[in-house]
């Protein structure tokens, strides 16, 4: 089972670009069948799927977030990166990196999450 560790800046000013990294261990991010998914949880609210990258490099993004988000990877570091531009206070959430065996198939491994606060 893979292990995932998120990292990020913690605090971001509104309109700035947020960059979060998911370091994967125990398996390659190019491993067949796996999807590397970003999910966020708002304070006292439910979860929101942000986007995912397939093991092959294909990217799937939440259309509600529009062109603000992008996902990339560095195979030499075995990590996946989420970038979000034009952040607002409403982007304040706990951000999780997760692995699943197919898009929407269910999460097999979760990271511990990293808190992102967008504030002046």
C-alpha positions in Angstrom: 0.0 0.0 0.0 1.3 3.4 -0.9 1.9 6.2 1.5 1.1 9.8 0.7 2.3 13.0 2.3 1.0 16.4 1.4 2.9 19.6 1.9 2.0 23.2 1.2 2.5 26.8 2.4 -0.3 26.8 5.0 -1.3 30.4 4.5 -2.0 32.0 1.2 -3.1 35.6 0.5 -6.2 36.1 -1.7 -5.5 36.1 -5.4 -2.1 34.3 -4.9 -1.3 30.9 -6.5 -1.5 27.9 -4.2 0.9 25.0 -4.8 0.5 21.7 -3.0 2.8 18.7 -3.3 1.9 15.0 -2.7 5.0 12.9 -2.1 4.3 9.2 -2.7 6.2 6.4 -1.2 5.8 2.6 -1.4 5.0 2.7 -5.1 5.5 4.6 -8.3 3.1 7.3 -9.4 3.3 5.6 -12.8 2.1 2.3 -11.4 -0.6 0.8 -13.6 -4.3 1.5 -12.6 -3.6 4.1 -9.9 -5.1 7.6 -9.9 -3.7 10.3 -7.7 -6.5 12.4 -6.5 -6.9 15.7 -4.7 -9.8 16.2 -2.4 -10.6 19.1 -0.1 -12.7 19.4 3.0 -14.2 22.8 3.9 -14.6 23.7 7.6 -17.7 22.0 9.0 -18.7 20.9 5.5 -18.3 17.9 3.2 -15.7 16.8 0.8 -15.1 18.2 -2.6 -13.2 16.4 -5.4 -10.7 18.7 -6.9 -9.0 16.6 -9.6 -6.9 13.6 -10.4 -4.0 12.4 -12.4 -4.0 8.9 -13.9 -0.9 6.8 -13.8 -0.4 7.5 -17.5 -0.4 11.3 -16.9 -4.0 12.0 -18.0 -5.6 14.7 -16.0 -9.2 15.1 -14.7 -10.3 18.3 -13.2 -13.4 19.5 -11.4 -15.2 21.7 -13.9 -16.6 23.8 -11.1 -13.1 25.0 -10.4 -12.6 25.9 -14.0 -9.2 26.8 -15.3 -8.0 27.8 -11.8 -6.5 24.4 -11.1 -3.8 22.2 -12.7 -2.1 19.0 -11.8 1.4 18.0 -12.7 3.9 15.4 -11.7 7.6 14.9 -11.3 8.3 11.2 -11.9 12.0 11.6 -10.7 10.7 12.7 -7.3 7.6 10.5 -7.4 5.4 13.4 -6.5 2.2 15.0 -7.8 1.5 18.7 -7.6 -1.7 20.7 -7.4 -1.7 24.3 -8.4 -4.6 26.7 -7.9 -4.6 30.2 -9.1 -6.7 33.2 -8.1 -7.3 31.9 -4.6 -10.2 33.3 -2.5 -11.2 33.0 1.1 -13.6 30.2 0.0 -10.6 28.0 -0.9 -9.7 27.7 2.7 -9.9 23.9 3.4 -8.0 20.8 4.4 -6.4 19.4 1.2 -5.9 15.7 0.9 -3.9 13.6 -1.6 -5.3 10.1 -2.1 -4.8 7.1 -4.3 -7.6 5.2 -5.9 -7.6 2.1 -8.2 -9.8 3.8 -10.7 -11.4 7.2 -11.1 -14.3 7.1 -8.7 -13.5 3.6 -7.6 -13.0 4.5 -4.0 -9.9 5.7 -2.1 -7.4 3.0 -1.2 -4.9 5.3 0.5 -5.2 8.8 2.1 -2.6 11.3 3.0 -3.0 13.0 6.4 -3.9 16.3 4.7 -2.5 19.8 4.7 -4.4 22.8 6.0 -4.6 25.7 3.6 -5.9 29.0 4.9 -6.6 31.9 2.5 -6.5 35.1 4.4 -5.4 38.7 4.2 
